[in-house]
Amino acid sequence: MPPAAPSATSSVLEALRSVLGAAGFIDGTAPEAERYLRDWTDDYQGAALAVLRPRSVEEVQALVRICAKHRVPIVPQGGNTGLVAGAIVDGPPSVVVVSLERLNRIRGIDAVNFTLRVDAGAVLQALKDAAESEDMLFPLALGAQGSCQIGGNVATNAGGINVLRYGMTRDLVLGLEAVLPDGSLWEGMTGLRKDNRGYDLKQLLIGSEGTLGIVTGVEVKLFPRPANVETAYLGVGSFADAMALFGMARRVCSDLLTAFEVIGSECIALATLSNPETRVPLEGEWPVHVLMELGCSSAIDGRALIEALLGEAFEAGLLGDGTIAQSRAHARAFWAIREDLVEGQAKRSRHIRTDLSVRLSDVARMIESARTYVLSNWPGWEPVAYGHAGDGNIHFNVMPPTGLSAGEVRERGTELLDGLYGLVRGFGGSFSAEHGVGRSRRAVYWEWLTPEQQKTAAAVKAAFDPLGIMNPGCLVSD
Ligand SMILES: Cc1cc2nc3c(=O)[nH]c(=O)nc-3n(C[C@H](O)[C@H](O)[C@H](O)COP(=O)(O)OP(=O)(O)OC[C@H]3O[C@@H](n4cnc5c(N)ncnc54)[C@H](O)[C@@H]3O)c2cc1C
């Protein structure tokens, strides 16, 4: 693939400005560009020639045509909440960032078809609210839902807390519309649940992290809104007990179970950093906490079901203590602990983040091995484990000793990560369960691919983006 040759003269930027108007163009050196060039973690500082803010699909097509003609690399950006530097490019300014934030219309709900069509720049929470206003549910749910965009969720194939019942973003998307790297429009908003006409190209765009095109529209599945939601916060003796409890919960609650999160007790101090009012709803100290939720229609007695489960778990010696939420506000307070511990880590300091997945049968052993590895080899570094255990997805993060400079954390962290990735590879797991590859995990992504897989991935990239202008350096090397 020929490398893109950035040749963004001021006349190219002028052409982009004239297509997008003053409100759609921010010079890369302007102070207003800053928020598009720094990521949520604050680990990466980016640079760009300009930030482009199209407000229609036609504007996206026009700007892509100009960039393709002059080989100016494009970095699509949604809510900029990604955790792997997919939407941030450091080094000297050489790219244009295309923010979809002004392309954010809800196009419409088809209540009979249980579908919602929306512009890609709509914030995830806006989709959830629109579905709820029709007494339906869009189940994708993650801590960043007030800022991330559906286009970003599609581009990263986001997961979150409800994957257990509803699947990843990939499972929720029925149709897509995207501007390809030559400026043409790929239309696939069929609203069909079954459609076996040849290659399913939208599946290639989902999870492609802005490397194959710019998603401009999305059609998603909606679901009946559960009238009964039961949430429990539980204390257990170990990750092994938590996973045994999960097996029991699946059998007792079947597919009504929507979330099963584990929280190592060491995370609570971090939640407190974000919210000093954090109160754990448990009697006594428990090494591992479980936050589980089930949802059902009013015809089913969800409370009886969860009580039966907890009774059985107590009898089996799997459960130490637990509280069932008595109201939505009570349940929200449980979930706040889970959200605050993520914010608290960012507040505490720069740290090592992972997004590991293994088979359900290996979750507890993987956490124990990772803990042993860190505690035996990295004195002063503190492991923190939590995550979507019901999907085999654990965020095994490591807090560095206080006082280490950002550079030292980054440098030593790379070595530490190598150890953790080696360990998860030994379990046949993945170094990226839901966050993607971006720029920060590109090297390990390519290292793990077989030569055949490398060839296929490079061929897909070349077929969509022969000039290599779409998000170069993300996922595929530039
Ligand atoms: C507090 C917090 C909690 C989180 N929890 C979860 C979680 O539980 N599960 C999970 O999966 N992730 C989680 N994330 C990560 C992040 O929110 C998701 O990856 C999200 O899907 C990113 O969406 P975004 O709109 O912010 O995309 P961005 O960060 O802007 O971009 C991410 C990638 O997608 C590309 N992209 C963005 N928009 C488009 C588009 N329209 N067309 C083509 N490419 C595009 C970008 O180029 C980039 O490569 C969390 C992040 C935070 C900060």
The ligand as a MOL file (V3000), in Angstrom:
LIG
                    3D

  0  0  0     0  0            999 V3000
M  V30 BEGIN CTAB
M  V30 COUNTS 53 58 0 0 0
M  V30 BEGIN ATOM
M  V30 1 C -15.1510 5.9830 31.8780 0
M  V30 2 C -15.0640 5.1060 30.6630 0
M  V30 3 C -15.7000 3.8550 30.6810 0
M  V30 4 C -15.6310 3.0340 29.5390 0
M  V30 5 N -16.2570 1.8280 29.5790 0
M  V30 6 C -16.2300 1.0280 28.4860 0
M  V30 7 C -16.9030 -0.2330 28.5000 0
M  V30 8 O -17.4770 -0.6550 29.5080 0
M  V30 9 N -16.8760 -0.9650 27.3670 0
M  V30 10 C -16.2330 -0.5350 26.2300 0
M  V30 11 O -16.2550 -1.2440 25.2190 0
M  V30 12 N -15.5760 0.6320 26.2100 0
M  V30 13 C -15.5590 1.4300 27.2950 0
M  V30 14 N -14.8860 2.6310 27.2690 0
M  V30 15 C -14.1400 3.0170 26.0610 0
M  V30 16 C -14.9220 3.9390 25.0970 0
M  V30 17 O -15.9410 4.6210 25.7270 0
M  V30 18 C -15.4980 3.1400 23.9240 0
M  V30 19 O -14.4330 2.5980 23.1750 0
M  V30 20 C -16.3900 3.9550 22.9970 0
M  V30 21 O -17.0390 3.0630 22.1010 0
M  V30 22 C -15.6340 5.0080 22.1840 0
M  V30 23 O -16.5740 5.8740 21.5650 0
M  V30 24 P -16.1750 7.3810 21.1840 0
M  V30 25 O -17.3450 7.9780 20.4670 0
M  V30 26 O -15.6900 8.1180 22.3510 0
M  V30 27 O -15.0010 7.1180 20.1390 0
M  V30 28 P -13.5660 7.8430 20.0290 0
M  V30 29 O -12.7980 7.6680 21.2710 0
M  V30 30 O -13.7410 9.2190 19.5420 0
M  V30 31 O -12.9130 6.9620 18.8700 0
M  V30 32 C -12.5930 5.6070 19.0740 0
M  V30 33 C -12.1720 4.9810 17.7310 0
M  V30 34 O -13.2740 4.9670 16.8330 0
M  V30 35 C -13.0010 5.7370 15.6660 0
M  V30 36 N -14.2440 6.4730 15.3430 0
M  V30 37 C -14.9690 7.2640 16.1520 0
M  V30 38 N -16.0800 7.6820 15.5300 0
M  V30 39 C -16.0450 7.1550 14.2800 0
M  V30 40 C -16.9140 7.2030 13.1550 0
M  V30 41 N -18.0590 7.9020 13.1600 0
M  V30 42 N -16.5460 6.5330 12.0370 0
M  V30 43 C -15.4020 5.8120 11.9820 0
M  V30 44 N -14.5470 5.7270 13.0190 0
M  V30 45 C -14.8760 6.3810 14.1640 0
M  V30 46 C -11.8300 6.6330 16.0290 0
M  V30 47 O -11.0440 6.9570 14.8970 0
M  V30 48 C -11.0830 5.7700 17.0230 0
M  V30 49 O -10.2550 4.8550 16.3420 0
M  V30 50 C -14.9220 3.4700 28.3890 0
M  V30 51 C -14.2910 4.7140 28.3890 0
M  V30 52 C -14.3570 5.5200 29.5010 0
M  V30 53 C -13.6850 6.8580 29.4380 0
M  V30 END ATOM
M  V30 BEGIN BOND
M  V30 1 1 1 2
M  V30 2 1 2 3
M  V30 3 2 2 52
M  V30 4 2 3 4
M  V30 5 1 4 5
M  V30 6 1 4 50
M  V30 7 2 5 6
M  V30 8 1 6 7
M  V30 9 1 6 13
M  V30 10 2 7 8
M  V30 11 1 7 9
M  V30 12 1 9 10
M  V30 13 2 10 11
M  V30 14 1 10 12
M  V30 15 2 12 13
M  V30 16 1 13 14
M  V30 17 1 14 15
M  V30 18 1 14 50
M  V30 19 1 15 16
M  V30 20 1 16 17
M  V30 21 1 16 18
M  V30 22 1 18 19
M  V30 23 1 18 20
M  V30 24 1 20 21
M  V30 25 1 20 22
M  V30 26 1 22 23
M  V30 27 1 23 24
M  V30 28 2 24 25
M  V30 29 1 24 26
M  V30 30 1 24 27
M  V30 31 1 27 28
M  V30 32 2 28 29
M  V30 33 1 28 30
M  V30 34 1 28 31
M  V30 35 1 31 32
M  V30 36 1 32 33
M  V30 37 1 33 34
M  V30 38 1 33 48
M  V30 39 1 34 35
M  V30 40 1 35 36
M  V30 41 1 35 46
M  V30 42 1 36 37
M  V30 43 1 36 45
M  V30 44 2 37 38
M  V30 45 1 38 39
M  V30 46 1 39 40
M  V30 47 2 39 45
M  V30 48 1 40 41
M  V30 49 2 40 42
M  V30 50 1 42 43
M  V30 51 2 43 44
M  V30 52 1 44 45
M  V30 53 1 46 47
M  V30 54 1 46 48
M  V30 55 1 48 49
M  V30 56 2 50 51
M  V30 57 1 51 52
M  V30 58 1 52 53
M  V30 END BOND
M  V30 END CTAB
M  END
